[in-house]
Amino acid sequence: MFNLGDFIFQVLMFLFLIGIISIIVGASKSLFSKKKSNENNRIEQKLDKVIELLEKDKN
């Protein structure tokens, strides 16, 4: 026979497991997005320098 208490416990543990997985995924995404934003800032600075040099060469 299936007990209601067992069912509630299994549902809570399943939700707990999903919560832990979602926290890990969210934390890893935020770490990677910070890393990419730093790289994007560096690339933008380099492109700005290249544009300035090209404008100087035009004049």
trRosetta pair geometry for C-beta under 8 A, 3 or more apart (Angstrom, degrees):
i j d omega theta_ij theta_ji phi_ij phi_ji
2 6 6.8 -123 -171 67 68 125
2 7 6.6 58 163 -52 107 110
3 6 4.3 89 70 3 97 107
3 7 7.0 -165 94 -8 53 84
4 7 5.6 -53 -151 35 36 114
4 8 6.4 35 153 -18 68 104
5 8 5.8 -53 -146 36 32 109
5 9 6.3 34 154 -19 64 107
6 9 5.7 -56 -148 38 30 113
6 10 6.3 30 155 -19 65 106
7 10 5.8 -55 -148 36 30 110
7 11 6.4 29 155 -18 64 106
8 11 5.8 -55 -148 37 32 111
8 12 6.3 30 155 -17 65 107
9 12 5.9 -57 -147 38 29 109
9 13 6.3 26 157 -16 65 109
10 13 5.8 -56 -144 39 30 109
10 14 6.2 33 155 -21 64 107
11 14 5.7 -55 -148 36 30 113
11 15 6.4 29 154 -16 64 106
12 15 5.7 -54 -147 38 32 110
12 16 6.3 36 152 -22 64 106
13 16 5.4 -50 -145 35 33 117
13 17 6.4 37 154 -20 64 103
14 17 5.7 -52 -149 35 31 112
14 18 6.5 30 152 -16 64 105
15 18 5.7 -53 -146 38 33 111
15 19 6.3 39 152 -24 64 105
16 19 5.6 -53 -149 34 30 116
16 20 6.6 30 154 -19 64 103
17 20 5.9 -52 -149 33 32 109
17 21 6.5 29 154 -15 64 107
18 21 5.8 -57 -148 39 32 111
18 22 6.2 29 155 -18 67 108
19 22 5.9 -58 -145 38 28 108
19 23 6.4 30 156 -20 64 106
20 23 5.8 -54 -149 34 30 112
20 24 6.5 29 154 -17 64 105
21 24 5.8 -56 -150 36 32 111
21 25 6.3 28 154 -16 66 107
22 25 5.7 -52 -143 39 33 110
22 26 6.1 34 157 -19 66 108
23 26 5.8 -56 -144 39 28 110
23 27 6.2 27 158 -18 64 108
24 27 5.9 -56 -146 37 27 109
24 28 6.4 23 158 -15 63 108
25 28 6.0 -59 -147 38 29 107
25 29 6.3 29 155 -19 65 108
26 29 5.8 -55 -147 36 30 111
26 30 6.4 27 157 -18 65 106
27 30 5.9 -56 -148 36 31 109
27 31 6.5 30 154 -19 64 106
28 31 5.7 -53 -148 35 34 112
28 32 6.4 28 156 -14 66 107
29 32 5.9 -59 -146 41 30 106
29 33 6.1 29 157 -21 67 108
30 33 5.8 -53 -142 36 31 110
30 34 6.5 34 157 -20 63 103
31 34 6.0 -55 -153 33 30 110
31 35 6.6 29 151 -18 63 107
32 35 5.5 -54 -149 36 36 114
32 36 6.3 34 154 -18 68 105
33 36 5.7 -53 -145 38 34 110
33 37 6.3 37 155 -23 65 104
34 37 5.8 -53 -147 33 31 111
34 38 6.7 32 154 -18 63 102
35 38 6.0 -55 -157 33 31 110
35 39 6.7 27 149 -14 64 107
36 39 5.5 -56 -149 39 37 112
36 40 6.1 40 152 -22 69 105
37 40 5.5 -49 -144 36 34 114
37 41 6.5 39 154 -23 64 101
38 41 5.7 -50 -150 31 32 113
38 42 6.7 30 152 -16 63 104
39 42 5.8 -55 -152 36 34 111
39 43 6.4 33 152 -18 67 106
40 43 5.6 -54 -146 38 33 111
40 44 6.2 35 154 -21 66 105
41 44 5.7 -53 -147 36 30 112
41 45 6.5 32 154 -20 63 104
42 45 5.7 -53 -150 34 32 112
42 46 6.5 31 153 -17 64 105
43 46 5.7 -55 -150 37 33 111
43 47 6.3 32 152 -18 66 106
44 47 5.7 -54 -146 38 32 111
44 48 6.4 37 153 -23 64 103
45 48 5.6 -51 -149 33 32 114
45 49 6.6 33 152 -19 63 102
46 49 5.7 -52 -153 33 35 112
46 50 6.5 34 150 -19 66 104
47 50 5.5 -51 -147 36 36 112
47 51 6.3 37 153 -20 67 104
48 51 5.7 -53 -147 36 31 111
48 52 6.4 33 153 -19 64 105
49 52 5.7 -54 -150 35 31 112
49 53 6.4 30 153 -18 65 105
50 53 5.7 -55 -149 37 32 110
50 54 6.3 31 153 -18 65 106
51 54 5.7 -55 -147 37 32 111
51 55 6.3 32 154 -19 65 106
52 55 5.7 -56 -148 36 30 111
52 56 6.4 32 153 -20 64 105
53 56 5.7 -52 -149 35 33 112
53 57 6.4 33 152 -19 65 105
54 57 5.6 -53 -147 36 33 112
54 58 6.6 41 151 -26 63 102
55 58 5.6 -47 -151 27 35 116
55 59 6.9 28 154 -14 64 101
56 59 6.1 -58 -153 37 34 105
